[in-house]
Amino acid sequence: MNRGRVFSGARPTGRQHLGNYLGAIQNYVSLQEAYECIYCIVDIHALTTLEDTDRLQENIHEMMLDWLAAGLDPQKSILFVQSDVPEVMELYTLLGMLTPLGWLTRVPTFKEKARMQPHNINYGLVGYPVLMTADIALYRADTIPVGEDQLPHLELAREIMRRFNHLFGETFPEPRAKLTQFPLVLGLDGARKMSKSYNNYIELAASPEETLKRVMTAVTDPARRYRSDPGRPEVCNVYSLHHFFTAPRLDEIASQCRAAEIGCVDCKKLLAQGINAALEPFRHRRAELAARPQHVVEVLNDGARRAQAIAAQTLAEVKERMGLMPGAAR
């Protein structure tokens, strides 16, 4: 039975936060039961911004600790670091030879990044979608978990693979999107998505005390100035987070908020309690893993070995089809 092969990669941002978990990690975990999954920390992609490279190895280690503690299982999935399988760079170069520049400069994320770093519009930034395509193609993944906003990026990858297949013969399966419901998790400011860049996040691995301290800074209903004012849970970001962590008490909290029976401070304390209770098993597992740092190294080394076995076979076929190997058909 063909289970299908999933590929997904994430930049090494270090310790993960609630937005990462709710938006991607818990989905990664659930996909393991139905698919052959390959999950990669894409450290080469991270170099396009040239920031914090001195902490790259630390960020990789911390991120993998969170993935493992959350339930990613190296017995069920291949977990590895992108640069540990150098074949991806060779395929990236080869695919770049047949990708029109116009395809790359029209990508919305390129335009956005160019605006954000106008003094560092580097070759890697322009070629980012080709490297993403190489990630997927190298492992012949046929299923890519994405949100609707990422569909244009996947379609470009499909175009590049389609062009290769047309020029050199059927080699890559055209990956299909597996649309997933990535909830938009607003940060503590209530205005933007949860992100380290905006300093509006709560780390999964934070202590209960740190979690409470962070939650107490959260923006609530801007119209509620006094404890005696009735609240509007439908516009309160703290209440939106209750959906994920205190779901059984949602109606009760909303009713008490509207009746001014609880204030914003009370609501935040309830949320912090819910987050800490939900994450207690995760934090316990993470502490156990952190006490065995060599285990993470072993997981990544084994994952790289297994990924490279697939990559070497794919790259050999690509080079043969392109006439780059001795004895290849001319």
Secondary structure, 3 states (H helix, E strand, C coil): CCCCEEEEEECCCCCCEHHHHHHHHHHHHHHCCCCEEEEEECHHHHCCCCCCHHHHHHHHHHHHHHHHHHCCCCCCEEEEEHHHCCHHHHHHHHHHCCCCHHHHHCCHHHHHHHHHCCCCCCHHHHCHHHHHHHHHHHCCCCEEEECHHHHHHHHHHHHHHHHHHHHHCCCCCCCEEEECCCCCCECCCCCCECCCCCCCCCECCCCHHHHHHHHCCCCCCCCCCCCCCCCCHHHCHHHHHHHHHCHHHHHHHHHHHHCCCCCHHHHHHHHHHHHHHHHHHHHHHHHHHHCCHHHHHHHHHHHHHHHHHHHHHHHHHHHHHCCCCCCCCC
